[in-house]
Amino acid sequence: MPSSQKFRDYVVGQFKGELRVTTRKMMGEYILYADGKVFGGIYDDRLLVKPVPAALAMLPNAKKQLPYDGAKPMLRITDEQIADSEFLVKLLDAMLPEVPASRKK
């Protein structure tokens, strides 16, 4: 089931209007970028982030889930965590130094 534009707008809005958070629609889902780096995505109306060490430290009880068949597991952000915009911004700030730069095509 593709993710809804409404959920995408809600998640992006929870990053407190951080202009650095952008999305790219891909096959009905949304890839999340910050400062030009892919840090997560919205898959089936679930917010998933890359399991970098900072994310693992801040989300010790997060469930690992597959965004789609054949993909690497990612960390699921709960609805309660999404509702906490300050937490999301702190998570993003902690993760970004550890997220590799996107490859140029």
N, CA, C and O of each residue as an XYZ file, in Angstrom:
420
protein
N       0.853     -1.179      0.000
C       0.000      0.000      0.000
C       0.897      1.241      0.000
O       1.745      1.387      0.881
N       0.724      2.114     -0.957
C       1.557      3.322     -0.981
C       1.261      4.237      0.203
O       0.167      4.221      0.766
N       2.247      5.022      0.557
C       2.085      5.986      1.649
C       1.247      7.166      1.183
O       1.256      7.527      0.006
N       0.528      7.754      2.119
C      -0.346      8.879      1.774
C       0.410     10.202      1.845
O       1.334     10.370      2.641
N      -0.001     11.120      1.006
C       0.552     12.475      1.013
C       0.272     13.131      2.372
O       1.092     13.900      2.874
N      -0.883     12.824      2.959
C      -1.250     13.397      4.258
C      -0.251     12.976      5.340
O       0.185     13.810      6.134
N       0.117     11.683      5.379
C       1.086     11.207      6.371
C       2.450     11.829      6.101
O       3.142     12.234      7.034
N       2.839     11.907      4.843
C       4.114     12.529      4.470
C       4.166     13.968      4.958
O       5.163     14.388      5.547
N       3.101     14.727      4.719
C       3.054     16.128      5.154
C       3.150     16.239      6.675
O       3.826     17.127      7.196
N       2.473     15.337      7.383
C       2.510     15.336      8.845
C       3.932     15.086      9.344
O       4.430     15.819     10.198
N       4.585     14.052      8.812
C       5.944     13.716      9.255
C       6.902     14.868      8.975
O       7.651     15.273      9.864
N       6.891     15.394      7.773
C       7.799     16.497      7.429
C       7.518     17.706      8.323
O       8.451     18.380      8.759
N       6.243     17.985      8.598
C       5.876     19.089      9.485
C       6.385     18.902     10.905
O       6.657     19.880     11.601
N       6.516     17.656     11.341
C       7.000     17.384     12.696
C       8.487     17.690     12.853
O       8.981     17.784     13.977
N       9.192     17.845     11.767
C      10.595     18.251     11.848
C      10.706     19.763     12.046
O      11.741     20.361     11.750
N       9.630     20.377     12.549
C       9.573     21.800     12.897
C       9.940     22.699     11.723
O      10.619     23.711     11.894
N       9.492     22.327     10.544
C       9.741     23.179      9.389
C      11.201     23.233      8.992
O      11.628     24.160      8.304
N      11.972     22.242      9.424
C      13.381     22.199      9.037
C      13.446     22.206      7.511
O      13.014     21.251      6.866
N      13.977     23.263      6.943
C      14.038     23.372      5.495
C      14.969     22.337      4.889
O      14.885     22.031      3.700
N      15.848     21.808      5.705
C      16.784     20.824      5.182
C      16.146     19.459      4.967
O      16.742     18.619      4.293
N      14.947     19.199      5.516
C      14.267     17.923      5.324
C      13.389     18.013      4.080
O      12.463     18.821      4.001
N      13.709     17.162      3.117
C      12.943     17.119      1.875
C      12.595     15.668      1.572
O      13.149     14.744      2.167
N      11.674     15.486      0.645
C      11.286     14.131      0.251
C      11.333     14.004     -1.259
O      11.284     14.983     -2.004
N      11.428     12.763     -1.669
C      11.349     12.442     -3.086
C      10.442     11.235     -3.207
O      10.682     10.202     -2.583
N       9.406     11.367     -4.008
C       8.462     10.265     -4.172
C       9.078      9.223     -5.087
O       9.603      9.534     -6.157
N       8.999      7.963     -4.633
C       9.560      6.881     -5.417
C       8.674      5.649     -5.277
O       8.594      5.056     -4.201
N       8.020      5.271     -6.348
C       7.171      4.083     -6.393
C       6.115      4.093     -5.286
O       5.878      3.065     -4.650
N       5.492      5.222     -5.055
C       4.415      5.333     -4.076
C       4.869      5.568     -2.651
O       4.039      5.707     -1.753
N       6.169      5.614     -2.429
C       6.721      5.849     -1.100
C       7.550      7.127     -1.139
O       7.703      7.733     -2.200
N       8.083      7.543      0.002
C       8.846      8.795      0.079
C      10.211      8.555      0.706
O      10.312      8.010      1.805
N      11.250      8.960      0.008
C      12.609      8.909      0.534
C      12.838     10.231      1.262
O      12.493     11.291      0.739
N      13.416     10.179      2.463
C      13.677     11.384      3.256
C      15.145     11.791      3.149
O      16.048     10.972      3.321
N      15.359     13.067      2.863
C      16.700     13.635      2.742
C      16.864     14.762      3.751
O      15.902     15.449      4.096
N      18.080     14.942      4.213
C      18.438     16.115      5.015
C      19.868     16.474      4.638
O      20.752     15.617      4.633
N      20.084     17.722      4.330
C      21.409     18.186      3.905
C      21.957     17.320      2.776
O      23.159     17.057      2.722
N      21.082     16.875      1.875
C      21.497     16.081      0.734
C      21.782     14.622      1.021
O      22.240     13.902      0.134
N      21.521     14.164      2.245
C      21.777     12.767      2.626
C      20.452     12.042      2.851
O      19.507     12.606      3.401
N      20.400     10.788      2.418
C      19.222      9.959      2.680
C      19.342      9.428      4.104
O      20.287      8.710      4.430
N      18.378      9.785      4.950
C      18.419      9.300      6.339
C      17.275      8.370      6.677
O      17.273      7.761      7.746
N      16.304      8.247      5.794
C      15.174      7.375      6.068
C      14.141      7.453      4.973
O      14.412      7.900      3.859
N      12.946      7.003      5.320
C      11.873      7.042      4.350
C      10.534      6.770      4.996
O      10.440      6.363      6.154
N       9.509      7.006      4.213
C       8.137      6.723      4.635
C       7.652      5.594      3.729
O       7.531      5.756      2.515
N       7.380      4.450      4.349
C       6.985      3.244      3.635
C       5.706      2.712      4.252
O       5.665      2.435      5.451
N       4.674      2.566      3.461
C       3.379      2.080      3.959
C       2.932      2.869      5.187
O       2.470      2.292      6.171
N       3.072      4.187      5.120
C       2.713      5.091      6.221
C       3.441      4.733      7.526
O       2.877      4.847      8.615
N       4.699      4.300      7.395
C       5.585      4.058      8.536
C       6.836      4.895      8.326
O       7.380      4.937      7.222
N       7.293      5.558      9.377
C       8.552      6.303      9.316
C       9.669      5.366      9.738
O       9.675      4.854     10.857
N      10.620      5.145      8.828
C      11.766      4.284      9.089
C      13.037      5.093      8.866
O      13.108      5.903      7.942
N      14.042      4.872      9.715
C      15.322      5.569      9.567
C      16.453      4.546      9.503
O      16.308      3.405      9.940
N      17.579      4.983      8.950
C      18.748      4.125      8.846
C      19.264      3.769     10.243
O      19.241      4.606     11.146
N      19.725      2.540     10.419
C      20.205      2.110     11.739
C      21.670      2.488     12.000
O      22.502      1.623     12.273
N      21.968      3.768     11.913
C      23.323      4.234     12.232
C      23.484      4.212     13.758
O      22.483      4.213     14.474
N      24.726      4.190     14.273
C      24.936      4.092     15.718
C      24.154      5.122     16.551
O      23.622      4.773     17.605
N      24.077      6.366     16.105
C      23.346      7.384     16.874
C      21.864      7.036     16.973
O      21.254      7.212     18.028
N      21.286      6.546     15.891
C      19.870      6.165     15.912
C      19.661      4.963     16.829
O      18.687      4.918     17.581
N      20.569      3.990     16.769
C      20.459      2.824     17.650
C      20.548      3.234     19.118
O      19.859      2.665     19.965
N      21.395      4.221     19.422
C      21.542      4.690     20.799
C      20.294      5.427     21.274
O      19.886      5.275     22.426
N      19.688      6.223     20.397
C      18.511      7.001     20.786
C      17.214      6.187     20.720
O      16.202      6.565     21.311
N      17.258      5.076     20.001
C      16.073      4.234     19.828
C      16.390      2.794     20.246
O      16.301      1.881     19.426
N      16.758      2.584     21.510
C      17.216      1.250     21.920
C      16.156      0.164     21.789
O      16.498     -1.011     21.651
N      14.899      0.524     21.829
C      13.821     -0.464     21.753
C      13.122     -0.478     20.400
O      12.085     -1.122     20.241
N      13.684      0.228     19.432
C      13.053      0.298     18.117
C      13.072     -1.057     17.432
O      14.041     -1.810     17.519
N      11.981     -1.341     16.752
C      11.893     -2.582     15.995
C      12.523     -2.364     14.625
O      12.322     -1.328     13.991
N      13.285     -3.350     14.181
C      13.834     -3.298     12.832
C      12.792     -3.866     11.882
O      12.243     -4.945     12.104
N      12.533     -3.109     10.813
C      11.543     -3.536      9.832
C      12.095     -3.308      8.433
O      12.934     -2.436      8.208
N      11.608     -4.104      7.510
C      12.002     -3.944      6.115
C      11.095     -2.919      5.442
O       9.873     -3.020      5.544
N      11.674     -1.936      4.756
C      10.837     -0.981      4.047
C      10.108     -1.637      2.875
O       8.984     -1.257      2.549
N      10.747     -2.620      2.243
C      10.171     -3.377      1.134
C      10.982     -4.663      1.001
O      12.084     -4.764      1.539
N      10.444     -5.630      0.294
C      11.127     -6.911      0.121
C      12.505     -6.717     -0.498
O      12.657     -6.001     -1.487
N      13.498     -7.359      0.091
C      14.855     -7.300     -0.432
C      15.689     -6.146      0.089
O      16.870     -6.043     -0.242
N      15.102     -5.277      0.893
C      15.826     -4.114      1.434
C      16.496     -4.482      2.754
O      16.187     -5.505      3.364
N      17.413     -3.629      3.175
C      18.042     -3.794      4.486
C      17.073     -3.306      5.563
O      16.293     -2.386      5.318
N      17.115     -3.914      6.755
C      16.224     -3.471      7.832
C      16.534     -2.037      8.257
O      17.677     -1.581      8.222
N      15.478     -1.356      8.653
C      15.575      0.015      9.149
C      14.871      0.073     10.497
O      14.173     -0.867     10.878
N      15.053      1.173     11.219
C      14.434      1.344     12.534
C      13.085      2.038     12.395
O      12.966      3.062     11.722
N      12.086      1.476     13.032
C      10.731      2.028     12.986
C      10.587      3.107     14.054
O      10.904      2.875     15.220
N      10.116      4.270     13.663
C       9.803      5.364     14.586
C       8.318      5.235     14.929
O       7.472      5.210     14.034
N       8.006      5.155     16.207
C       6.615      4.961     16.629
C       5.803      6.245     16.428
O       6.355      7.330     16.246
N       4.490      6.087     16.466
C       3.599      7.246     16.339
C       3.846      8.249     17.461
O       3.790      9.457     17.235
N       4.121      7.753     18.677
C       4.391      8.647     19.803
C       5.677      9.440     19.576
O       5.746     10.623     19.911
N       6.695      8.792     19.008
C       7.948      9.490     18.724
C       7.768     10.499     17.596
O       8.365     11.575     17.630
N       6.961     10.170     16.611
C       6.696     11.115     15.519
C       5.992     12.348     16.067
O       6.263     13.466     15.628
N       5.095     12.153     17.020
C       4.348     13.275     17.604
C       5.251     14.217     18.401
O       4.886     15.370     18.631
N       6.415     13.745     18.822
C       7.363     14.545     19.605
C       8.366     15.200     18.649
O       9.430     14.644     18.375
N       8.020     16.371     18.152
C       8.860     17.020     17.136
C      10.258     17.347     17.657
O      11.221     17.296     16.891
N      10.388     17.678     18.924
C      11.714     17.962     19.477
C      12.596     16.716     19.428
O      13.785     16.804     19.124
N      12.013     15.565     19.725
C      12.760     14.312     19.648
C      13.221     14.050     18.217
O      14.369     13.666     17.994
N      12.326     14.258     17.245
C      12.701     14.018     15.846
C      13.863     14.893     15.409
O      14.764     14.426     14.711
N      13.852     16.159     15.813
C      14.940     17.069     15.436
C      16.247     16.616     16.095
O      17.298     16.634     15.455
N      16.189     16.208     17.372
C      17.394     15.711     18.058
C      17.922     14.442     17.391
O      19.130     14.275     17.222
N      17.011     13.555     17.016
C      17.401     12.323     16.336
C      18.090     12.643     15.013
O      19.139     12.078     14.704
N      17.512     13.531     14.248
C      18.100     13.918     12.966
C      19.478     14.540     13.159
O      20.422     14.194     12.448
N      19.598     15.451     14.113
C      20.895     16.094     14.382
C      21.958     15.075     14.788
O      23.121     15.208     14.407
N      21.567     14.061     15.558
C      22.518     13.032     15.981
C      22.900     12.105     14.830
O      24.048     11.673     14.731
N      21.946     11.803     13.970
C      22.173     10.863     12.879
C      23.009     11.420     11.733
O      23.869     10.725     11.193
N      22.762     12.653     11.367
C      23.344     13.184     10.128
C      24.853     13.047      9.998
O      25.323     12.716      8.910
N      25.642     13.283     11.048
C      27.083     13.103     10.872
C      27.478     11.664     10.535
O      28.556     11.426      9.990
N      26.619     10.716     10.856
C      26.926      9.306     10.623
C      26.327      8.742      9.340
O      26.647      7.622      8.941
N      25.468      9.509      8.702
C      24.840      9.056      7.468
C      25.773      9.382      6.298
O      26.202     10.526      6.144
N      26.085      8.377      5.476
C      26.990      8.662      4.355
C      26.345      9.592      3.330
O      25.123      9.621      3.182
N      27.175     10.340      2.634
C      26.685     11.239      1.590
C      26.100     10.403      0.457
O      26.561      9.295      0.183
N      25.090     10.946     -0.189
C      24.476     10.254     -1.323
C      25.466     10.178     -2.470
O      26.255     11.097     -2.694
N      25.412      9.078     -3.186
C      26.302      8.912     -4.330
C      25.788      9.720     -5.513
O      24.584      9.792     -5.759
N      26.710     10.316     -6.230
C      26.358     11.058     -7.439
C      26.124     10.073     -8.567
O      26.834      9.075     -8.685
N      25.133     10.350     -9.393
C      24.842      9.467    -10.529
C      25.732      9.825    -11.697
O      25.645      9.199    -12.753
